[in-house]
Amino acid sequence: MQIFDGLYYSKLIEERIQNKLAVKAKSPHLGILQIGDNASSEKFVSLKLQLCSKLGITAKYLKIDADKSDSEISSIAEDFFNDTSLMGVIVQLPLPKPTLYKILDKIPQKKDIDLLSRTVIEQNAVARKPLLSPVCRAFEYFLDTNNLKITSMEISVLGYGFLVGKPLCDYLLQHGA
């Protein structure tokens, strides 16, 4: 059995990113939006902000109180998404109530890092070469690094959420698993 050393490879990826950013004239700006209080979300946001700082990526973090009305939250989120200084946007999931998921459709297509808006999802469904979600890109990196071929393999994915499970299942089917 071969064990994949994720820490080792994450450091290699970080170095590669730092090298690419070093030659850029302008530092990328990332927007991170969180709605409400959720301990897991707080931890994930903290890790994302730390990594941005380490890599030299400017991060703008906005936390919206979940007690606001859906329309207020939607309006604040849309203004945040349309901030011209932001090159990409992440909406920290889960959202505190199901009615808020419609704000994902307000993320501009070019800024939708996690590929969560219906527009991006629909375009990806018919695209000849679909965009890969971050989870699928990480999985593909794992496969490539370990020289693994998944064609004709039986693979089980536990969960079918639209952030991890569904994109991963689609990826596996598209690649013959």
Secondary structure, DSSP 8 states (H G I E B T S, - for coil): -----HHHHHHHHHHHHHHHHHT-SS--EEEEEEES--HHHHHHHHHHHHHHHHHT-EEEEEEE-TTS-HHHHHHHHHHHHT-TT-SEEEE-SS-SSGGGGGGGGGS-GGGBTT--SHHHHHHHHH-SS----HHHHHHHHHHHHTT---TT-----S---TTTHHHHHHHHHHTT-
